[in-house]
Amino acid sequence: MCSLAAAPLAAQQAYNLSGQSVTPRLETRTEEPGQAFENARNIHEPFVYWVPAQGLAEGATAPTVLVCPGGGYHVLAYQKEGIDIARRFATQGFNAAVLMSRLPATEEVPYPKLVAMEDGRAALRLLRKEHAKWRIDTNAITVMGFSAGGHEAMLLSTLDDPSERPSASVLVYPVLTMKEHTHGGSRDALLGPAPSAATLEKYSGEDRVDRATPRTYLVHASDDRAVPVANSLLYARALEEHQVPFAMEVLPKGGHGFGMYAPHLSEDWMAGVIAWLKAGK
């Protein structure tokens, strides 16, 4: 059932991509019958939920994570792959911004529909612009993406201008290739029903990596049937070939879309992400 209501989460402030405080109204729908998580859709005025680091000393700055929720480029799983993640980071001394971007599937623009990537670029510019106000360490800005949000995060990590890229990326069950092992719904929403071979290559992560790609942490479950683990393996191979530092955690079970809280997982995969980011290498 659809609802149009102000976001019910009060532990964060929302800002549009110009840095103005806003009260967003979200069209939401429960992810699946019987599940508590909501997805957002039809976001035509993009914004970020800002969740500041807890316990930050006076005058100090903090590393910051821009979180890109997944949803096949059709919706945003903004709770389990956004707000929950941001709050976990905040308890560990990180600022976090959850990107509520426009979605290719609902935007009437020509293919390729790069609206989500454009909003991601704007969000990165916002974090750098507001670094003093929001106490951001501009040398420690990470982009983190889930599923199709992982594809968005990959595009931001491989922008043509390396100065626009984040300093690290974390990709969780990400859609990284547009070729054989892709997620069809994400590819079609982004590139259309009949993309050329050149277009598929241009938006496939394994073909975009270069020496300036930021260090990367990959998380994937080997039994993921929606987005095969081959996506992460192909990207890891490209990172290795270009001598980009990376780490990868392949979970034996977990499927797809588990977010931070997954009762069927015994591993706390977020602990590995946080330790890796804190290590800074």
Buried (B, 14 or more C-beta within 10 A) or exposed (E): EEEEEEBEBEEBEBBBBEBEEEEBEBBBEBBEEEEEBBBBBBBEEBBBBBBBBBEBEEEEBBBBBBBBBBBBBBBBBBBBBBBBBBBBBBEBBBBBBBBBBBBBBBBEEEBBBBBBBBBBBBBBBBBBBBBEEBBBBBEBBBBBBBBBBBBBBBBBBBBEEEEBBBBBBBBBBBBBBBBEBBBEBBBBBBBBEEBEEEBBBBBBBBBBBEEBBBBBBBBBBEEBEBBBBBBBBBBBEBBEEEEBBBBBBBBEBBBBBBBBEBEEBEBEBBEBBBEBBEEEE
